[in-house]
Amino acid sequence: MSEDIESGGSWKTLLLTGASRGIGHATVRLFHESGWRVLTISRAPFTSDCPWPAGQENHIQGDLSNPSSYMLLATEIRRRLGGDGLYAIVNNAAVSPKLTGGTRMDIFQTQYEDWISVFNVNLFSAAILSRLLLPELKATKGAIVNVTSIVGSRVHPFAGAAYACSKAALAALTREQAFEFGSAGIRVNAVAPGEIDTSILSPGTEEIVKSDIPMKRLGDPDEVARVILFLCSNEASYINGAEIHVNGGQHV
């Protein structure tokens, strides 16, 4: 029996936003293999591309760009928990608007509506859901992991201004949550991926690999997922307020 299942036989429950591809897919799969029940939130409906048992009944379709959905989502999550606590939240959902051909959308090209949509998904949903589900996290002395990015601390040739600013703000939110929730036994940390081999990579990423990454390769989504699982586990019981870089040394 996995150590991530309580002695009474019940499953620890993770809530993961942004589960439809890439790092989200890898994280759901790894947590499921480790004995967790995973509730997922995505704008897209559940599809057969998400090959894990009980995935369809544990999926909640919701648009995090719409703030009016947050209370409805929290109510539905609480219903799915059935009175049990929530052991972890992984805020992985993110949008990064780009121009034709995958080029970055700079400040001049980013409209007010773009800023609001990006911040709703990448930052505000993480902040509000943590507030709404705080009682469920307190019940388990759970964990939050926010998926930030290397672009939150440096200018990137493909990530636009709104995305970069939202990720920098998410890192700041991680510190604030760690400070405020720590006394309740809730740990809050961040994982900051670099160039990870997913479908959202822009053309030209291979040049970044050659010039900027000491390990000279892309990261695998599973390598990010393993760090997320560690931060949600008892092995990370005294790690709080940290941001762990998963980028092959790109940040140095």
C-alpha positions in Angstrom: 0.0 0.0 0.0 1.3 3.5 -0.9 2.5 5.6 2.0 0.3 8.3 0.5 -2.9 6.5 1.5 -4.0 6.8 5.1 -4.0 3.8 7.4 -7.8 3.9 7.4 -7.8 3.2 3.6 -9.2 6.5 2.5 -7.4 8.4 -0.3 -5.6 11.7 0.1 -7.2 14.2 -2.3 -5.4 16.6 -4.5 -7.0 19.5 -6.4 -5.1 20.3 -9.6 -6.0 23.2 -12.0 -4.9 23.1 -15.6 -4.9 19.3 -16.1 -5.5 19.0 -19.8 -1.9 18.6 -21.0 1.8 18.8 -20.3 2.8 19.3 -16.7 -0.8 18.9 -15.6 -1.1 15.5 -17.3 2.1 14.3 -15.8 1.2 15.5 -12.3 -2.2 13.8 -12.3 -0.7 10.5 -13.5 2.1 10.5 -10.9 -0.2 11.4 -8.0 -2.6 8.7 -9.1 0.2 6.1 -9.2 1.2 7.2 -5.7 -2.2 6.5 -4.3 -3.9 9.9 -4.4 -7.3 10.8 -5.6 -7.0 13.7 -8.0 -9.8 16.3 -8.6 -9.0 18.2 -11.8 -10.2 21.6 -13.1 -9.9 22.5 -16.7 -11.7 24.7 -19.2 -11.8 21.6 -21.5 -14.0 18.6 -20.9 -12.4 15.3 -19.9 -11.2 13.3 -22.9 -9.6 9.9 -23.6 -6.3 11.7 -23.8 -6.2 11.7 -20.0 -5.6 8.0 -19.3 -6.1 7.5 -15.6 -8.8 5.6 -13.8 -11.8 7.6 -12.3 -10.6 10.6 -14.3 -13.9 11.5 -15.8 -15.9 11.4 -12.5 -13.2 13.4 -10.8 -13.0 16.1 -13.5 -14.7 19.5 -13.1 -15.0 21.7 -16.1 -14.6 25.4 -15.3 -13.3 28.6 -16.8 -10.8 30.2 -14.5 -10.7 33.3 -16.6 -14.2 34.1 -15.2 -14.1 35.2 -11.6 -17.8 34.5 -11.1 -17.0 30.8 -11.5 -14.7 30.6 -8.4 -17.4 30.3 -5.8 -19.3 27.7 -7.9 -16.1 25.7 -8.3 -15.3 25.8 -4.6 -18.9 24.6 -3.8 -18.5 21.7 -6.3 -15.1 20.7 -4.9 -16.5 20.7 -1.4 -19.4 18.5 -2.6 -16.9 16.1 -4.2 -14.9 15.9 -1.0 -18.0 14.8 0.9 -17.0 16.3 4.2 -13.4 15.2 4.0 -10.4 17.5 4.0 -8.3 18.6 1.1 -4.6 17.5 1.3 -3.2 19.6 -1.5 -3.9 22.2 -4.2 -1.6 22.5 -7.2 -2.2 25.7 -9.1 -1.0 24.8 -12.6 -3.5 26.5 -14.8 -2.0 29.2 -17.0 -2.5 31.0 -20.3 0.2 32.8 -22.3 -1.2 34.7 -25.2 1.1 34.9 -28.2 1.1 36.5 -31.7 1.1 34.6 -35.0 3.8 32.1 -35.1 4.2 31.8 -31.4 6.1 35.2 -31.0 5.8 37.1 -27.7 3.1 39.6 -27.1 4.8 42.7 -25.7 3.4 45.5 -23.6 2.4 47.6 -26.6 0.5 44.8 -28.2 -1.2 43.6 -25.0 -4.7 45.0 -24.4 -6.3 45.6 -21.0 -8.6 42.7 -21.6 -5.6 40.4 -22.2 -4.0 41.5 -18.9 -7.2 40.8 -17.0 -7.7 37.3 -18.6 -4.1 36.3 -17.9 -4.2 37.4 -14.3 -7.6 35.8 -13.6 -6.3 32.4 -14.7 -2.6 32.6 -13.6 -3.0 34.5 -10.3 -6.4 35.5 -9.1 -7.9 32.0 -9.3 -5.0 30.6 -7.2 -5.5 33.3 -4.5 -9.3 33.0 -4.4 -9.6 29.2 -4.4 -7.0 29.0 -1.6 -9.2 31.4 0.5 -12.4 29.6 -0.3 -11.0 26.1 0.4 -8.9 27.1 3.4 -11.1 25.2 5.9 -10.6 22.0 3.9 -6.8 22.6 3.9 -6.7 23.4 7.6 -8.5 20.1 8.3 -5.6 18.1 6.9 -2.7 20.6 7.5 -2.4 20.4 3.7 -0.1 21.9 1.1 -0.3 24.3 -1.8 2.1 24.2 -4.8 2.0 27.1 -7.2 3.5 26.5 -10.6 5.4 29.7 -11.4 8.0 30.0 -14.2 11.5 31.0 -15.0 9.9 34.0 -16.9 8.8 35.4 -13.6 12.4 36.5 -12.9 13.9 37.2 -16.3 12.8 38.4 -19.8 12.1 35.6 -22.1 12.1 35.7 -25.9 8.7 33.9 -26.2 6.8 34.6 -23.0 4.8 37.9 -23.2 4.7 40.7 -20.6 1.3 39.8 -19.1 2.4 36.1 -18.6 5.7 37.1 -17.1 4.2 39.6 -14.7 1.5 37.1 -13.6 4.2 34.5 -12.8 6.2 37.0 -10.8 3.1 37.9 -8.9 2.3 34.2 -8.3 5.8 33.8 -6.7 4.9 36.7 -4.4 1.6 35.1 -3.6 3.4 32.0 -2.6 5.4 33.9 -0.1 2.3 35.7 1.3 0.4 32.4 1.6 3.3 30.7 3.2 3.5 33.5 5.8 -0.2 33.6 6.5 -1.2 29.9 6.3 1.9 28.5 8.1 0.5 28.9 11.6 -2.4 26.6 10.5 0.1 23.9 9.4 -0.4 24.6 5.7 2.8 24.7 3.7 2.9 26.8 0.5 5.7 26.4 -2.1 6.3 27.0 -5.8 7.9 25.1 -8.6 9.4 27.3 -11.4 9.8 25.3 -14.6 12.0 26.4 -17.5 11.9 24.9 -21.0 9.8 21.8 -20.6 9.0 19.5 -23.5 5.3 20.1 -24.0 3.0 21.1 -26.8 3.1 24.8 -26.0 6.8 25.3 -26.8 7.4 28.1 -29.4 9.5 27.6 -32.5 13.1 28.6 -31.7 13.2 27.0 -28.3 16.0 24.7 -29.5 18.3 27.8 -29.6 17.6 28.5 -26.0 18.5 24.9 -25.1 21.8 25.3 -26.9 22.8 28.7 -25.5 21.1 29.1 -22.1 20.7 25.6 -20.5 23.8 24.1 -19.0 22.3 20.6 -19.2 21.7 21.1 -23.0 18.3 19.5 -23.1 14.6 20.2 -22.5 13.0 19.1 -19.2 10.4 16.4 -19.1 7.0 17.0 -17.6 7.6 14.1 -15.2 10.6 15.8 -13.8 8.4 18.7 -12.7 5.7 16.4 -11.5 8.1 14.6 -9.2 9.1 17.9 -7.5 5.4 18.8 -7.0 4.7 15.4 -5.4 7.7 15.8 -3.1 6.5 19.2 -2.0 3.0 17.8 -1.2 4.5 14.9 0.7 5.6 14.5 4.4 9.2 14.4 3.1 8.9 18.2 2.6 7.3 18.8 6.0 9.5 21.8 6.9 9.7 23.4 3.5 7.6 26.5 3.3 7.7 29.6 1.1 10.3 28.1 -1.3 10.4 28.4 -5.1 12.3 25.4 -6.6 13.8 25.9 -10.1 13.3 23.0 -12.4 15.2 24.2 -15.5 18.5 22.4 -16.0 20.4 25.4 -14.6 18.9 27.9 -17.0 18.4 30.4 -14.1 22.1 30.5 -13.1 
